[in-house]
Amino acid sequence: MKTIKILLILAITTTTAMAQNTLPPNTIDVTGEGIVRVVPDEVTINIRVENTGENTKTLKEQNDATINEVLKFLKKMDIADKDVRTEYMNLSKNYDYNSKTYTFAANQSLSVKLRDLKKYEPVMKGLLDTGINRIDGVSFSSSNKEALESQARKKAVENAKMKAEEYASVLNQTVGKAVSISEFRNSVGPQPMMYKSSMMADESGGSQQTISPGEMEVRTTVNVSFLLN
């Protein structure tokens, strides 16, 4: 009987010790945010050629002729081939209930990236001269995107650590090493500006400023778990 009691006590003690060893460590979980602001030095122009009519072959020929003029003009402006991309081509069929006839709309879209903002005005004017009839918008970016993202990540982790230390100090505790980090990043820039062809015309022939790049943000958010001592 004594042997059984001793074994039972040892089993209870061992189970209690194992339970204590498996308890999760005390942690403090915080969210840190890092923001880097910069003036954009690149712009992407989204243009479109659109023609409507009853003959699809004629519509394609019209679109092809305009796109060919666009590409020739961009080469003259020393825009690299890698910075000009066909986004989509579309042909849709529409029915007119009044005339009881079908018509077609042919669309082709290009994006043009300018790595020098000084080229914006002459490129935009030249594009309109080629015969395009839609400008869907412009979007700004930075050539130093990777470096900016790296800065934002570092700021986010520093911000998370600062928050953790503030919380811990109130409790008379200290922050230990980080045990987990997860990241969520979101780049926010100026909203694209929408133009129509008539808005871009400069009848006086003089130069004018038609865009303002503003300031863009590169924002990173991290969730960090620190040991709490």
C-alpha positions as CSV (number, residue, x, y, z in Angstrom):
1,M,0.0,0.0,0.0
2,K,2.8,2.4,0.8
3,T,4.4,1.8,-2.6
4,I,1.2,2.6,-4.3
5,K,0.8,5.9,-2.4
6,I,4.3,6.9,-3.3
7,L,3.8,6.2,-6.9
8,L,0.6,8.1,-6.9
9,I,2.2,11.2,-5.4
10,L,5.1,11.0,-7.9
11,A,2.6,10.8,-10.8
12,I,0.6,13.8,-9.6
13,T,3.8,15.9,-9.1
14,T,5.1,15.0,-12.5
15,T,1.8,15.9,-14.2
16,T,1.7,19.2,-12.4
17,A,5.3,20.0,-13.4
18,M,4.5,19.2,-17.1
19,A,1.4,21.4,-17.0
20,Q,3.5,24.3,-15.7
21,N,6.1,23.8,-18.4
22,T,3.5,23.8,-21.2
23,L,1.9,27.1,-20.1
24,P,2.3,29.7,-22.8
25,P,4.8,32.5,-22.1
26,N,3.6,35.9,-21.1
27,T,3.5,38.1,-24.1
28,I,2.5,41.6,-25.1
29,D,1.0,42.0,-28.6
30,V,1.1,45.3,-30.3
31,T,0.6,46.9,-33.7
32,G,3.2,49.2,-35.1
33,E,2.9,51.6,-38.1
34,G,5.6,53.0,-40.3
35,I,4.9,55.9,-42.8
36,V,7.4,57.4,-45.3
37,R,6.3,60.3,-47.4
38,V,7.9,61.3,-50.7
39,V,7.2,63.4,-53.8
40,P,6.6,61.1,-56.8
41,D,9.1,61.2,-59.6
42,E,7.3,59.0,-62.1
43,V,3.9,59.1,-63.7
44,T,1.9,56.5,-65.7
45,I,-0.6,57.8,-68.3
46,N,-3.5,55.5,-69.3
47,I,-4.8,56.3,-72.8
48,R,-7.4,54.7,-74.9
49,V,-8.5,54.6,-78.6
50,E,-12.2,54.1,-79.2
51,N,-14.1,53.9,-82.4
52,T,-17.7,52.9,-83.1
53,G,-19.4,51.8,-86.3
54,E,-21.1,49.0,-88.2
55,N,-18.0,47.4,-89.8
56,T,-15.6,45.7,-87.5
57,K,-12.8,45.5,-90.0
58,T,-12.9,49.3,-90.5
59,L,-13.0,49.9,-86.8
60,K,-9.9,47.7,-86.3
61,E,-8.1,49.5,-89.1
62,Q,-8.9,52.9,-87.5
63,N,-7.7,51.8,-84.1
64,D,-4.5,50.2,-85.5
65,A,-3.7,53.4,-87.4
66,T,-4.0,55.6,-84.3
67,I,-2.0,53.2,-82.1
68,N,0.7,53.1,-84.8
69,E,0.9,56.9,-84.6
70,V,1.1,56.7,-80.8
71,L,3.9,54.2,-80.8
72,K,5.9,56.2,-83.4
73,F,5.5,59.4,-81.4
74,L,6.6,57.7,-78.2
75,K,9.8,56.5,-79.9
76,K,10.5,60.0,-81.0
77,M,10.2,61.1,-77.4
78,D,12.7,58.4,-76.3
79,I,10.2,56.5,-74.3
80,A,11.6,53.0,-73.8
81,D,9.6,50.0,-75.1
82,K,9.4,48.5,-71.6
83,D,7.5,51.6,-70.5
84,V,4.7,51.2,-73.0
85,R,2.3,48.4,-72.5
86,T,-1.0,47.3,-74.1
87,E,-3.5,46.9,-71.3
88,Y,-6.4,45.5,-73.2
89,M,-8.2,45.2,-76.5
90,N,-12.0,45.0,-76.6
91,L,-14.8,44.7,-79.2
92,S,-18.4,45.0,-78.1
93,K,-21.7,44.6,-80.0
94,N,-24.5,47.0,-79.2
95,Y,-28.1,47.0,-80.3
96,D,-30.0,50.2,-81.0
97,Y,-33.7,49.6,-80.3
98,N,-34.8,52.8,-82.1
99,S,-33.1,52.0,-85.4
100,K,-33.2,48.2,-85.0
101,T,-29.6,48.0,-86.0
102,Y,-26.4,46.7,-84.5
103,T,-23.2,48.8,-84.0
104,F,-19.8,47.9,-82.7
105,A,-17.3,49.6,-80.4
106,A,-13.6,48.8,-80.6
107,N,-11.3,49.8,-77.8
108,Q,-7.6,49.5,-77.3
109,S,-5.8,50.8,-74.1
110,L,-2.2,51.6,-73.5
111,S,-0.3,52.6,-70.4
112,V,2.7,54.9,-70.8
113,K,5.2,55.3,-68.0
114,L,7.3,58.5,-67.8
115,R,10.4,58.4,-65.6
116,D,10.9,62.1,-66.1
117,L,8.0,64.3,-65.1
118,K,9.3,67.1,-67.3
119,K,8.2,65.1,-70.3
120,Y,4.6,65.0,-69.2
121,E,3.4,68.2,-71.0
122,P,5.0,67.5,-74.4
123,V,4.1,63.8,-74.3
124,M,0.5,64.6,-73.4
125,K,0.1,67.2,-76.1
126,G,1.7,64.8,-78.7
127,L,-0.6,61.9,-77.7
128,L,-3.6,64.1,-78.3
129,D,-2.2,65.1,-81.7
130,T,-1.9,61.4,-82.7
131,G,-5.7,61.0,-82.5
132,I,-6.4,59.3,-79.2
133,N,-9.8,60.1,-77.9
134,R,-9.7,59.0,-74.3
135,I,-7.4,59.6,-71.3
136,D,-8.5,57.4,-68.5
137,G,-6.2,58.8,-65.9
138,V,-2.7,59.2,-64.5
139,S,-1.1,57.6,-61.5
140,F,2.1,58.6,-59.7
141,S,4.9,56.5,-58.3
142,S,8.4,56.6,-57.0
143,S,11.6,55.1,-58.5
144,N,12.8,54.4,-55.0
145,K,9.9,52.2,-54.0
146,E,12.0,49.3,-52.4
147,A,14.1,51.7,-50.3
148,L,11.0,53.5,-49.1
149,E,9.3,50.2,-48.2
150,S,12.4,49.2,-46.2
151,Q,12.3,52.5,-44.3
152,A,8.6,52.1,-43.6
153,R,9.2,48.5,-42.2
154,K,11.9,49.7,-39.8
155,K,9.8,52.6,-38.6
156,A,6.9,50.2,-38.0
157,V,8.9,47.8,-35.9
158,E,10.4,50.7,-33.9
159,N,6.9,52.0,-33.4
160,A,5.7,48.6,-32.2
161,K,8.6,48.3,-29.7
162,M,7.9,51.8,-28.4
163,K,4.3,50.9,-27.7
164,A,5.2,47.7,-26.0
165,E,7.7,49.4,-23.7
166,E,5.1,52.1,-22.8
167,Y,2.5,49.4,-21.8
168,A,5.1,47.4,-19.9
169,S,6.5,50.3,-17.9
170,V,3.0,51.0,-16.5
171,L,3.0,47.5,-15.1
172,N,6.6,47.7,-13.8
173,Q,7.7,45.1,-16.3
174,T,10.1,44.9,-19.2
175,V,9.9,43.9,-22.8
176,G,11.9,40.9,-23.9
177,K,12.7,39.6,-27.4
178,A,10.1,39.4,-30.2
179,V,8.6,36.0,-30.7
180,S,6.5,36.7,-33.8
181,I,6.1,39.4,-36.5
182,S,3.5,39.7,-39.2
183,E,3.3,42.5,-41.8
184,F,0.6,44.3,-43.7
185,R,1.7,46.9,-46.2
186,N,-0.3,49.4,-48.1
187,S,1.1,52.1,-50.4
188,V,-1.1,55.2,-50.8
189,G,-0.5,57.8,-53.4
190,P,-2.4,60.7,-55.0
191,Q,-5.7,59.7,-56.6
192,P,-5.6,59.5,-60.4
193,M,-6.9,62.6,-62.2
194,M,-9.4,62.1,-64.9
195,Y,-9.2,64.1,-68.1
196,K,-11.0,64.3,-71.4
197,S,-9.3,65.5,-74.6
198,S,-10.9,68.9,-74.6
199,M,-9.5,69.7,-71.1
200,M,-6.0,69.3,-72.3
201,A,-6.0,71.6,-75.2
202,D,-4.0,74.8,-75.0
203,E,-5.2,77.1,-77.7
204,S,-2.8,79.9,-76.8
205,G,0.1,77.7,-77.7
206,G,1.8,78.6,-74.4
207,S,3.1,76.2,-71.8
208,Q,0.9,75.4,-68.8
209,Q,1.0,73.1,-65.8
210,T,-1.8,70.6,-65.8
211,I,-0.7,68.1,-63.1
212,S,0.4,68.4,-59.5
213,P,2.1,65.2,-58.2
214,G,1.6,66.1,-54.6
215,E,2.9,63.7,-52.0
216,M,2.6,59.9,-51.8
217,E,2.8,57.6,-48.7
218,V,4.4,54.3,-48.3
219,R,2.7,52.7,-45.2
220,T,3.6,49.5,-43.4
221,T,1.8,47.9,-40.5
222,V,3.3,45.1,-38.4
223,N,1.9,43.0,-35.6
224,V,4.6,42.0,-33.1
225,S,4.5,39.8,-30.0
226,F,7.1,40.5,-27.4
227,L,7.9,38.4,-24.3
228,L,6.8,40.2,-21.2
229,N,9.3,39.9,-18.3
